[in-house]
Amino acid sequence: MTKNNPSPGRRNKVSPLIIIGGSVLILAVAFYFISRVMIDQRDPEVSRVLAEQSAERHTEDAGGNDNARSLEMREDATLSFLAPDGSVRTTVGIEIAEDEVSRTQGLMGRQHIGENQGMLFIFPDEDFRSFWMANTPLPLDIIFVNRGKKIVTIQRNTVPYSEESVPSTAPATYVVEVNAGFADRHGVAEGDMVQWIRK
C-alpha cells in the first residue's frame, strides 16, 4: 500500500486571524517590557525639574487662579494625635485623600504646608502600604495607622523627590503626612492613636 498524499488544494492553511492575533500578542509583550525598562530608568532629576516647573506656574498664578488655589491645603477635618492614656499630644488640620486620584496625587507639587497641617489618606482596606516621594519637594514624616486607628509605623524625614519605597512595617488603613520632624517635635510615637472630625 502506498501512503495517500493530500491534494494540493487541501493543504492546511494558517488562518489570517491567528497570524494577526499572534502579531498583536508579540507587540503587546514587547511594549510591556520596553515600558518597564523606561519606568525603571526614570531620572530623578527629571522628576525634580517637573515639580519645580509646577511650582513656578503656581507662583505665577498666585493672583487668584484656580490652579494656584488647588495647591493650597484644604482643611477637610481636624485630626488629633493621642497618647496611650488618651491625652491629646497635638492637633492638625488635614486635607483628606480618599479616592484613587487624590491618593495618587498626595502632596506632589506642594511647596509648603503649615506646622499644624497635613494630609490624611484613607484606603478601603487594611494592608501593607508603600509610599514614595517622586515630585514631592517637601521632606515629610509619613505616619501609618491601622484599622483601629493605632499608629503602627512612622517613617521620619523622607527625602524629597526620592523614588525609593517608604513602606509600613505592619498593615495600615490610614496614612498621615506631615512636615518632617513633626513626630519628634510633638512626641508622636508608634502605639499612639489618631482620631479626626470632619468639618
C-alpha positions as CSV (number, residue, x, y, z in Angstrom):
1,M,0.0,0.0,0.0
2,T,1.1,3.5,-0.7
3,K,0.6,6.5,1.5
4,N,-2.0,8.9,0.2
5,N,-0.7,12.4,-0.2
6,P,-3.2,15.2,0.3
7,S,-4.1,17.0,-2.9
8,P,-2.6,20.5,-3.3
9,G,-6.0,22.1,-2.8
10,R,-6.4,20.5,0.6
11,R,-3.2,21.7,2.4
12,N,-3.7,23.0,5.9
13,K,-3.6,26.8,5.9
14,V,-2.9,29.1,8.8
15,S,-5.8,31.3,9.5
16,P,-5.1,35.1,8.9
17,L,-6.8,35.7,12.3
18,I,-4.2,33.5,14.1
19,I,-1.3,35.4,12.4
20,I,-2.8,38.8,13.3
21,G,-3.6,37.7,16.9
22,G,0.0,36.3,17.3
23,S,1.5,39.5,16.0
24,V,-0.6,41.7,18.3
25,L,0.4,39.5,21.3
26,I,4.1,39.8,20.4
27,L,3.8,43.6,20.1
28,A,1.9,43.8,23.4
29,V,4.6,41.8,25.2
30,A,7.4,43.8,23.6
31,F,5.6,47.1,24.6
32,Y,5.2,45.9,28.2
33,F,8.9,45.1,28.6
34,I,10.1,48.3,26.9
35,S,7.8,50.4,29.1
36,R,9.0,48.6,32.2
37,V,12.6,49.4,31.3
38,M,11.7,53.0,30.6
39,I,10.0,53.3,34.0
40,D,12.9,51.7,35.8
41,Q,15.3,54.2,34.1
42,R,13.4,57.3,35.2
43,D,15.7,60.1,36.1
44,P,15.0,61.6,39.5
45,E,16.4,64.9,38.1
46,V,13.6,65.0,35.6
47,S,11.1,64.5,38.3
48,R,12.7,67.3,40.3
49,V,12.6,69.7,37.3
50,L,9.0,68.9,36.6
51,A,8.0,69.6,40.1
52,E,9.9,72.9,40.1
53,Q,8.2,73.9,36.9
54,S,4.8,73.1,38.5
55,A,5.8,75.3,41.5
56,E,6.8,78.1,39.2
57,R,3.4,78.0,37.5
58,H,1.8,78.1,40.9
59,T,3.8,81.2,41.8
60,E,3.0,82.9,38.6
61,D,-0.7,82.2,39.1
62,A,-0.7,83.4,42.7
63,G,-3.0,86.2,41.7
64,G,-6.1,84.0,42.3
65,N,-6.0,81.5,39.5
66,D,-7.8,78.2,40.3
67,N,-4.6,76.3,39.5
68,A,-2.8,78.2,42.3
69,R,-5.6,77.7,44.8
70,S,-5.6,73.9,44.0
71,L,-2.1,73.6,45.5
72,E,-3.1,75.1,48.8
73,M,-4.1,72.8,51.7
74,R,-7.8,72.3,52.3
75,E,-8.9,71.7,55.8
76,D,-11.4,68.9,55.5
77,A,-11.1,67.7,59.1
78,T,-9.3,68.2,62.4
79,L,-7.1,65.3,63.4
80,S,-5.7,64.7,66.9
81,F,-2.8,62.6,67.9
82,L,-3.5,60.8,71.2
83,A,-1.1,59.4,73.8
84,P,-1.8,55.9,75.1
85,D,-3.5,57.4,78.1
86,G,-5.9,59.3,75.8
87,S,-4.4,62.7,76.3
88,V,-4.1,64.9,73.2
89,R,-0.5,65.4,72.1
90,T,-1.3,67.8,69.3
91,T,-4.0,68.6,66.7
92,V,-3.7,69.4,63.0
93,G,-6.0,70.5,60.2
94,I,-6.0,67.8,57.4
95,E,-6.9,67.5,53.8
96,I,-8.4,64.1,53.1
97,A,-7.5,62.0,50.1
98,E,-9.9,59.1,49.9
99,D,-10.2,58.2,46.2
100,E,-7.6,56.8,43.8
101,V,-6.9,60.1,42.1
102,S,-6.3,62.2,45.3
103,R,-4.3,59.4,47.0
104,T,-2.1,59.1,43.9
105,Q,-1.6,62.9,43.8
106,G,-0.9,63.3,47.5
107,L,1.3,66.2,48.3
108,M,3.1,66.2,44.9
109,G,4.0,69.7,43.9
110,R,3.1,71.3,47.2
111,Q,5.8,73.8,48.2
112,H,4.6,74.4,51.7
113,I,2.4,73.0,54.4
114,G,2.0,74.6,57.8
115,E,3.3,73.1,61.0
116,N,-0.3,72.3,62.0
117,Q,-1.4,71.0,58.6
118,G,-1.2,67.6,57.0
119,M,-2.9,65.1,54.7
120,L,-4.9,62.0,55.6
121,F,-5.0,59.1,53.2
122,I,-8.0,56.8,53.6
123,F,-7.8,53.3,52.0
124,P,-10.7,50.9,51.5
125,D,-8.8,48.0,53.2
126,E,-6.0,47.3,55.7
127,D,-2.8,46.2,54.0
128,F,0.9,46.8,53.9
129,R,1.4,50.3,52.3
130,S,4.3,51.8,50.4
131,F,4.6,55.4,49.5
132,W,7.3,57.3,47.6
133,M,8.4,61.0,47.3
134,A,8.5,61.4,43.5
135,N,7.6,65.0,42.5
136,T,7.3,65.9,46.2
137,P,9.5,68.8,47.2
138,L,8.8,68.7,50.9
139,P,10.6,66.4,53.4
140,L,7.8,64.6,55.4
141,D,7.1,62.3,58.3
142,I,4.8,59.6,57.0
143,I,2.7,58.0,59.7
144,F,1.0,54.7,59.0
145,V,-2.2,53.9,61.0
146,N,-4.1,50.6,61.3
147,R,-7.8,49.9,61.1
148,G,-8.1,50.5,64.8
149,K,-6.5,54.0,64.3
150,K,-3.4,53.0,66.1
151,I,0.0,54.2,64.7
152,V,2.0,51.2,63.6
153,T,4.9,52.8,61.7
154,I,6.5,56.3,61.5
155,Q,8.8,56.9,58.6
156,R,10.7,60.1,59.6
157,N,12.3,62.8,57.4
158,T,11.6,61.3,54.0
159,V,13.8,62.5,51.1
160,P,12.2,65.0,48.6
161,Y,12.0,63.7,45.0
162,S,13.2,60.2,46.0
163,E,11.8,57.2,44.2
164,E,12.8,54.8,46.9
165,S,9.9,52.9,48.6
166,V,8.7,54.2,52.0
167,P,6.9,51.2,53.5
168,S,4.8,50.5,56.5
169,T,6.1,47.7,58.8
170,A,2.6,46.5,59.6
171,P,-0.8,46.6,57.8
172,A,-2.4,50.1,57.6
173,T,-5.7,51.5,56.5
174,Y,-4.8,55.2,57.1
175,V,-1.7,57.3,56.4
176,V,-0.9,60.8,57.7
177,E,1.7,63.0,56.1
178,V,3.0,66.0,58.0
179,N,6.2,68.1,57.9
180,A,9.5,66.3,58.5
181,G,10.3,66.4,62.2
182,F,6.7,66.8,63.3
183,A,6.6,63.5,65.1
184,D,9.7,64.2,67.2
185,R,8.7,67.8,67.9
186,H,5.3,66.8,69.2
187,G,6.2,63.5,70.8
188,V,4.1,61.4,68.4
189,A,5.2,57.7,68.6
190,E,4.2,54.3,67.4
191,G,1.4,53.0,69.6
192,D,-0.3,56.4,69.8
193,M,-3.8,56.7,68.4
194,V,-5.4,59.2,66.0
195,Q,-8.9,60.5,65.7
196,W,-10.5,63.0,63.4
197,I,-13.7,65.0,63.0
198,R,-14.8,66.1,59.5
199,K,-15.9,69.7,59.0
